[in-house]
Amino acid sequence: MNPFKQAVNVLSCGAFPSTWRRPLVPGMGAKTPCRGYMNRPQSMASYAPRMELLHIATRKSLLYAGLAASLLFSGCHHKEAEHEEKEEEPQLILTNPIKRDTLVTREYVCQIRSCRNIELRAVERGYLQSVFVKEGQIVKEGDPMFKILPLVYQAELTSAEAEAQVAKVEYENTKRLTDSKVVSDKELAISKAKWEQKVAVVNLAQAHLGFTNINAPFPGLMDRLHLRNGSLVDEGDLLTTLSDNSEMWVYFNVPEAEYLDYMSEVQPEERKKVELLMANGKIFNQPGRVNVIEAEFNNQTGTIPFRADFPNPDRLLRHGETGNIRMKKLVKDALLVPQKSTFEILDHHYVFVVGKDNIIKQERIHVVEEVEDLFIISSGVSPDDKIIFEGMRQAKDGEKAGEYKFIKPEEAFKDLKLKAE
């Protein structure tokens, strides 16, 4: 058995191992034996060699424990030293702001509309006799959709046609009498007018009868049905909605200042192209074009509506969707600084500039546009200034920069997201 384990057993239990014996001492009374306890009496002389073995095992176990603790302490001390070395102040990295032509992307919340979206309503009153379409169905131009019970309108047409026939016979008879000089030309004119009036009534009855058949005015996608077969339809009741989704009109509001910038520049074709960011975060697979700017500003919001048209060959977009329009604007000779080199104090942006005297100075910058990972600024620093690119936590206003590393802007900006031409 391992001596260290033997020593632990002895110290923890307060008894001897099972191979040893402890005699009963007269007069001490009986005690509950511990593990390995035997109440068979033995002489103290026979017990002495075993006590020596216990002392040797205990000394060895303590030696092993001390050695292990020493190794553990030295390992921890070594790790702490390595950690302290890693926590040394990192070197400052400096670079310059950069000037280049940059594409700025602006986003606007938009509403997506079909180029033609109409409500199909009943023109005549009656019972809905037939429904020839289903909800969500794509229909072609001229396809029958609804039929209102035509009995009343058919009877009116038949009556009007009969009256028109009577008026025609009277007119023809009066014409013969006029030719024979029996009646005057005035009576012939009156007879002709009566006949034409009856013909007009016939045409009106035919129109009423035609309104009982409702056909698709253009190809499109049908919405849900608002009435079913047998429903009593009153004049003007909504039956369904029909949308032509072959082309989508996307409306978005542009602030007045951005509208003035847009209109003051010569708009090439590329400038009019826009992208549609759909609700699922993906870009619509067809490009759009700004075709319409409405005539009036909204005085409450200070914006004016723009309209961009998107082809929709796969019918992915539908009337009533929402999304974001992305417009691109080219900024000539934009002065750029990395966003990671800036910090904010009370809604103002600042950078640390290292001057020629190696003193760190806090400079406020004015941000005019925000690009991914970059700011376009109008003032505060120049392309010749050295700004802290990395290690800002060790920088303090008014202190010396100490040792630093300078990298060219081309190298510092190469991993930053920049849309430029």
C-alpha positions as CSV (number, residue, x, y, z in Angstrom):
1,M,0.0,0.0,0.0
2,N,1.2,3.6,-0.8
3,P,2.7,5.2,2.3
4,F,1.0,8.5,1.5
5,K,-2.4,6.7,1.5
6,Q,-1.5,4.9,4.7
7,A,-0.7,8.2,6.4
8,V,-4.0,9.7,5.3
9,N,-6.0,6.8,6.5
10,V,-4.3,7.0,9.9
11,L,-4.8,10.8,10.3
12,S,-8.4,10.9,9.0
13,C,-9.7,7.9,10.9
14,G,-7.6,8.2,14.1
15,A,-6.9,4.4,14.0
16,F,-4.3,2.1,12.7
17,P,-4.5,0.1,9.5
18,S,-6.2,-3.3,9.6
19,T,-2.8,-5.1,9.7
20,W,-1.9,-3.5,13.1
21,R,-3.3,-4.2,16.5
22,R,-4.1,-1.8,19.4
23,P,-4.2,-3.4,22.9
24,L,-6.8,-2.6,25.5
25,V,-5.4,-0.6,28.4
26,P,-6.6,-1.8,31.8
27,G,-8.8,0.6,33.6
28,M,-9.6,2.7,30.6
29,G,-12.8,0.8,29.9
30,A,-14.0,-0.6,26.6
31,K,-14.2,1.6,23.6
32,T,-15.9,1.2,20.2
33,P,-13.2,0.0,17.9
34,C,-12.3,1.9,14.7
35,R,-11.8,0.2,11.4
36,G,-9.2,-2.6,11.8
37,Y,-9.5,-2.5,15.7
38,M,-8.9,-5.8,17.4
39,N,-9.5,-6.2,21.2
40,R,-7.0,-9.0,21.5
41,P,-4.3,-7.9,24.0
42,Q,-0.6,-7.7,22.8
43,S,2.5,-6.4,24.5
44,M,3.9,-2.9,23.8
45,A,7.2,-4.4,22.8
46,S,5.6,-6.2,19.8
47,Y,3.9,-3.0,18.8
48,A,7.0,-0.7,18.6
49,P,8.4,-1.8,15.2
50,R,5.0,-1.0,13.6
51,M,4.9,2.5,15.2
52,E,8.3,3.1,13.5
53,L,6.8,2.1,10.2
54,L,4.0,4.6,10.8
55,H,6.5,7.5,11.5
56,I,8.4,6.7,8.3
57,A,5.2,6.6,6.2
58,T,4.1,9.9,7.6
59,R,7.4,11.6,6.9
60,K,7.4,10.3,3.3
61,S,3.8,11.5,2.8
62,L,4.5,14.9,4.1
63,L,7.6,15.1,1.9
64,Y,5.5,14.2,-1.2
65,A,2.8,16.7,-0.3
66,G,5.4,19.5,0.2
67,L,7.0,18.6,-3.1
68,A,3.7,18.7,-5.0
69,A,2.7,22.0,-3.4
70,S,6.0,23.5,-4.4
71,L,5.6,22.4,-8.0
72,L,2.0,23.7,-8.1
73,F,3.1,27.1,-6.7
74,S,5.9,27.4,-9.1
75,G,3.6,26.6,-12.0
76,C,1.0,29.2,-10.9
77,H,3.8,31.8,-10.5
78,H,5.0,31.0,-14.0
79,K,1.5,31.5,-15.5
80,E,1.0,34.7,-13.6
81,A,4.3,36.0,-15.0
82,E,3.3,35.1,-18.5
83,H,-0.1,36.8,-18.0
84,E,1.6,39.9,-16.7
85,E,3.8,39.9,-19.8
86,K,0.7,39.7,-22.0
87,E,-0.9,42.6,-20.2
88,E,1.8,45.0,-21.1
89,E,0.6,48.1,-22.8
90,P,0.2,47.4,-26.6
91,Q,2.0,49.6,-29.0
92,L,0.0,52.5,-30.5
93,I,-0.8,52.2,-34.3
94,L,-1.2,55.5,-36.2
95,T,-2.5,56.3,-39.7
96,N,-3.8,59.2,-41.7
97,P,-7.4,60.0,-42.9
98,I,-7.9,59.2,-46.6
99,K,-9.6,61.1,-49.4
100,R,-11.4,59.3,-52.2
101,D,-14.6,59.2,-54.1
102,T,-17.2,57.2,-52.1
103,L,-20.6,55.8,-52.8
104,V,-23.0,56.5,-50.0
105,T,-26.0,54.3,-49.6
106,R,-29.2,55.7,-48.1
107,E,-32.2,53.7,-47.0
108,Y,-35.8,54.8,-47.0
109,V,-38.9,52.9,-45.6
110,C,-41.2,52.2,-48.5
111,Q,-44.6,50.9,-49.4
112,I,-45.0,48.4,-52.3
113,R,-48.1,48.8,-54.5
114,S,-49.3,47.0,-57.7
115,C,-49.3,49.1,-60.8
116,R,-53.0,48.3,-61.0
117,N,-55.1,47.4,-58.0
118,I,-58.8,47.8,-58.2
119,E,-61.9,46.8,-56.3
120,L,-64.6,44.8,-58.1
121,R,-68.0,46.0,-57.0
122,A,-71.6,45.2,-58.0
123,V,-73.2,47.8,-60.3
124,E,-76.7,46.3,-60.1
125,R,-78.8,45.0,-57.3
126,G,-79.7,41.3,-57.1
127,Y,-78.8,37.8,-56.0
128,L,-75.3,36.5,-56.6
129,Q,-76.1,33.6,-58.9
130,S,-72.6,32.3,-59.8
131,V,-69.0,32.7,-58.7
132,F,-66.5,31.4,-61.4
133,V,-63.2,32.1,-59.6
134,K,-61.4,31.0,-56.4
135,E,-59.5,33.1,-53.9
136,G,-55.9,33.7,-54.9
137,Q,-56.5,32.7,-58.5
138,I,-54.7,34.3,-61.4
139,V,-57.2,35.3,-64.0
140,K,-56.8,36.5,-67.6
141,E,-58.4,39.5,-69.2
142,G,-62.1,38.8,-70.0
143,D,-62.4,35.7,-67.8
144,P,-65.9,35.5,-66.2
145,M,-65.8,36.1,-62.5
146,F,-69.3,36.7,-61.1
147,K,-72.9,36.6,-62.4
148,I,-75.8,38.3,-60.7
149,L,-79.3,36.8,-61.2
150,P,-80.4,38.5,-64.5
151,L,-84.2,37.7,-64.6
152,V,-85.4,41.2,-63.8
153,Y,-83.0,42.8,-66.2
154,Q,-83.8,40.3,-68.9
155,A,-87.5,41.1,-68.6
156,E,-86.8,44.8,-68.8
157,L,-84.8,44.3,-72.0
158,T,-87.6,42.2,-73.5
159,S,-90.2,44.9,-72.7
160,A,-88.0,47.7,-74.1
161,E,-87.4,45.8,-77.3
162,A,-91.1,45.2,-77.8
163,E,-91.9,48.9,-77.3
164,A,-89.1,49.9,-79.7
165,Q,-90.6,47.5,-82.4
166,V,-94.0,49.2,-82.0
167,A,-92.4,52.6,-82.4
168,K,-90.6,51.5,-85.5
169,V,-93.8,50.3,-87.1
170,E,-95.6,53.6,-86.3
171,Y,-92.6,55.5,-87.8
172,E,-92.7,53.4,-91.1
173,N,-96.5,53.9,-91.4
174,T,-96.2,57.7,-90.9
175,K,-93.4,57.8,-93.5
176,R,-95.7,56.2,-96.1
177,L,-98.5,58.7,-95.3
178,T,-96.0,61.5,-95.6
179,D,-94.9,60.3,-99.0
180,S,-98.6,60.3,-100.0
181,K,-99.0,63.8,-98.8
182,V,-101.6,62.6,-96.2
183,V,-99.7,63.8,-93.1
184,S,-97.2,66.6,-92.6
185,D,-93.5,66.3,-92.2
186,K,-93.9,67.4,-88.6
187,E,-95.8,64.3,-87.7
188,L,-93.1,62.2,-89.3
189,A,-90.4,63.9,-87.2
190,I,-92.4,63.2,-84.0
191,S,-92.8,59.6,-85.0
192,K,-89.1,59.1,-85.7
193,A,-88.2,60.7,-82.3
194,K,-90.5,58.3,-80.4
195,W,-88.8,55.3,-82.2
196,E,-85.3,56.6,-81.4
197,Q,-86.3,57.0,-77.7
198,K,-87.5,53.4,-77.5
199,V,-84.2,52.3,-79.1
200,A,-82.3,54.2,-76.4
201,V,-84.4,52.4,-73.7
202,V,-83.4,49.1,-75.3
203,N,-79.7,50.0,-75.1
204,L,-80.0,51.0,-71.5
205,A,-81.7,47.7,-70.6
206,Q,-78.9,45.8,-72.5
207,A,-76.4,47.7,-70.4
208,H,-78.1,46.8,-67.1
209,L,-78.2,43.2,-68.2
210,G,-74.5,43.3,-69.2
211,F,-73.6,44.6,-65.7
212,T,-74.9,41.3,-64.2
213,N,-71.9,39.5,-65.8
214,I,-68.7,40.7,-64.2
215,N,-65.5,39.8,-66.1
216,A,-61.8,40.4,-65.4
217,P,-60.8,43.8,-66.8
218,F,-57.1,42.9,-67.0
219,P,-54.9,39.9,-66.1
220,G,-54.1,39.8,-62.4
221,L,-54.3,38.1,-59.0
222,M,-57.6,37.8,-57.2
223,D,-58.0,38.6,-53.5
224,R,-60.4,36.9,-51.2
225,L,-64.1,36.7,-51.8
226,H,-66.4,39.0,-49.8
227,L,-69.7,37.4,-50.9
228,R,-70.8,33.8,-51.7
229,N,-73.3,32.2,-54.0
230,G,-76.9,33.2,-53.2
231,S,-75.9,36.4,-51.3
232,L,-78.1,39.4,-51.9
233,V,-75.9,42.0,-53.6
234,D,-76.7,45.7,-53.3
235,E,-75.4,48.3,-55.7
236,G,-71.8,49.1,-54.8
237,D,-71.1,46.0,-52.7
238,L,-67.5,44.9,-52.8
239,L,-67.0,41.4,-54.4
240,T,-63.2,41.1,-54.5
241,T,-60.0,42.9,-55.3
242,L,-57.8,42.4,-58.4
243,S,-54.1,43.2,-58.6
244,D,-51.9,43.4,-61.6
245,N,-48.4,42.5,-60.2
246,S,-46.5,42.4,-63.4
247,E,-44.9,45.7,-62.3
248,M,-44.7,47.2,-58.8
249,W,-44.8,50.8,-57.8
250,V,-42.7,51.4,-54.7
251,Y,-43.3,54.7,-52.8
252,F,-40.8,56.2,-50.3
253,N,-40.5,59.6,-48.7
254,V,-37.3,61.7,-49.1
255,P,-36.5,64.6,-46.8
256,E,-36.4,68.1,-48.2
257,A,-32.6,68.5,-48.0
258,E,-31.9,65.3,-49.7
259,Y,-34.5,66.1,-52.4
260,L,-32.7,69.4,-53.1
261,D,-29.4,67.6,-53.4
262,Y,-30.9,65.1,-55.7
263,M,-32.5,67.7,-58.0
264,S,-29.5,70.0,-58.0
265,E,-27.2,67.4,-59.5
266,V,-27.3,66.1,-63.1
267,Q,-29.0,62.7,-62.7
268,P,-27.3,60.0,-64.8
269,E,-29.1,56.8,-65.4
270,E,-27.0,55.0,-62.7
271,R,-28.1,57.6,-60.1
272,K,-31.8,56.8,-60.8
273,K,-31.3,53.1,-60.2
274,V,-32.3,51.8,-56.7
275,E,-32.4,48.5,-54.9
276,L,-35.3,47.0,-52.8
277,L,-34.4,45.5,-49.4
278,M,-37.3,43.1,-48.7
279,A,-38.7,42.3,-45.2
280,N,-36.6,39.1,-44.9
281,G,-33.4,41.1,-45.3
282,K,-32.7,40.0,-48.8
283,I,-32.2,42.2,-51.9
284,F,-35.0,41.9,-54.5
285,N,-33.5,40.3,-57.7
286,Q,-34.7,43.0,-60.0
287,P,-33.3,46.6,-60.2
288,G,-35.7,49.5,-59.9
289,R,-35.7,53.0,-61.3
290,V,-36.9,56.3,-59.9
291,N,-39.6,57.5,-62.4
292,V,-41.9,59.8,-60.5
293,I,-41.5,62.6,-58.0
294,E,-44.8,63.9,-56.7
295,A,-45.7,67.6,-56.9
296,E,-46.2,68.5,-53.2
297,F,-44.3,68.2,-49.9
298,N,-45.9,67.0,-46.8
299,N,-45.7,70.0,-44.4
300,Q,-46.0,67.8,-41.3
301,T,-43.1,65.5,-42.1
302,G,-41.1,67.7,-44.4
303,T,-40.8,65.0,-47.0
304,I,-41.8,64.4,-50.6
305,P,-42.9,61.0,-52.1
306,F,-40.7,59.4,-54.7
307,R,-41.8,56.4,-56.8
308,A,-39.5,53.7,-58.1
309,D,-40.8,51.1,-60.6
310,F,-39.7,47.4,-60.3
311,P,-40.4,44.6,-62.8
312,N,-41.9,41.6,-61.1
313,P,-41.7,38.7,-63.6
314,D,-41.9,36.0,-60.9
315,R,-44.8,37.7,-59.1
316,L,-42.7,37.6,-55.9
317,L,-43.8,41.0,-54.7
318,R,-47.5,41.7,-53.9
319,H,-49.6,44.7,-53.2
320,G,-49.2,46.0,-49.6
321,E,-45.7,44.7,-48.8
322,T,-43.1,46.9,-47.1
323,G,-39.4,47.2,-47.3
324,N,-36.5,49.6,-47.7
325,I,-35.3,51.4,-50.8
326,R,-31.6,51.8,-51.1
327,M,-30.3,54.8,-53.1
328,K,-26.7,55.4,-53.9
329,K,-25.0,58.8,-54.0
330,L,-21.4,59.5,-55.1
331,V,-19.5,61.8,-52.8
332,K,-16.4,63.3,-54.6
333,D,-13.2,63.5,-52.6
334,A,-14.8,62.3,-49.4
335,L,-12.5,62.6,-46.3
336,L,-12.8,59.3,-44.5
337,V,-11.8,58.2,-41.0
338,P,-12.4,54.7,-39.5
339,Q,-15.2,54.4,-37.0
340,K,-12.9,52.4,-34.7
341,S,-10.7,55.4,-34.4
342,T,-13.5,57.6,-33.0
343,F,-15.3,58.0,-29.7
344,E,-18.3,59.9,-28.6
345,I,-18.8,62.5,-25.8
346,L,-22.2,64.1,-25.5
347,D,-23.2,63.1,-29.0
348,H,-20.1,64.6,-30.5
349,H,-17.4,62.5,-32.3
350,Y,-13.7,62.8,-31.5
351,V,-10.4,61.3,-32.6
352,F,-6.9,61.3,-31.0
353,V,-4.3,63.2,-33.1
354,V,-0.6,62.8,-32.4
355,G,1.2,66.1,-33.3
356,K,4.7,66.8,-34.3
357,D,5.7,67.2,-30.7
358,N,4.5,63.6,-30.0
359,I,1.7,65.0,-27.8
360,I,-1.8,63.3,-28.0
361,K,-4.5,65.8,-28.6
362,Q,-8.3,65.2,-28.6
363,E,-9.9,66.7,-31.8
364,R,-13.6,67.0,-32.5
365,I,-14.8,65.9,-36.0
366,H,-18.0,66.7,-37.8
367,V,-19.6,63.6,-39.4
368,V,-21.7,64.2,-42.5
369,E,-22.2,60.6,-43.8
370,E,-21.9,57.2,-42.3
371,V,-20.5,54.3,-44.4
372,E,-19.9,50.7,-43.2
373,D,-16.9,50.9,-40.8
374,L,-16.2,54.5,-41.9
375,F,-17.3,58.1,-41.3
376,I,-17.2,60.8,-44.0
377,I,-16.3,64.1,-42.2
378,S,-16.3,67.7,-43.1
379,S,-13.9,69.1,-40.6
380,G,-11.7,68.4,-37.6
381,V,-8.7,66.7,-39.1
382,S,-6.8,66.8,-42.4
383,P,-5.3,64.0,-44.6
384,D,-1.9,64.9,-43.2
385,D,-2.8,64.4,-39.5
386,K,-1.8,61.3,-37.7
387,I,-4.7,59.7,-35.9
388,I,-4.6,56.8,-33.5
389,F,-5.9,53.7,-35.3
390,E,-5.4,51.1,-32.6
391,G,-4.6,51.4,-28.9
392,M,-7.0,54.2,-28.0
393,R,-7.5,52.9,-24.5
394,Q,-3.9,53.7,-23.6
395,A,-4.2,57.2,-25.1
396,K,-4.9,60.3,-22.9
397,D,-5.4,63.9,-24.0
398,G,-2.3,65.9,-23.3
399,E,0.1,63.0,-22.7
400,K,3.0,61.9,-24.8
401,A,2.4,59.1,-27.3
402,G,5.7,57.3,-26.6
403,E,6.7,54.7,-29.1
404,Y,4.2,54.0,-31.9
405,K,3.9,52.3,-35.2
406,F,2.7,54.2,-38.3
407,I,1.0,52.4,-41.2
408,K,-0.1,53.9,-44.5
409,P,-3.9,54.6,-45.0
410,E,-4.1,52.1,-47.9
411,E,-3.0,49.3,-45.5
412,A,-5.2,50.5,-42.6
413,F,-8.3,50.8,-44.7
414,K,-7.9,47.6,-46.8
415,D,-9.9,45.4,-44.4
416,L,-12.6,48.0,-43.7
417,K,-15.9,47.9,-45.7
418,L,-15.7,50.8,-48.2
419,K,-17.9,51.3,-51.2
420,A,-15.9,53.6,-53.5
421,E,-15.2,54.3,-57.1
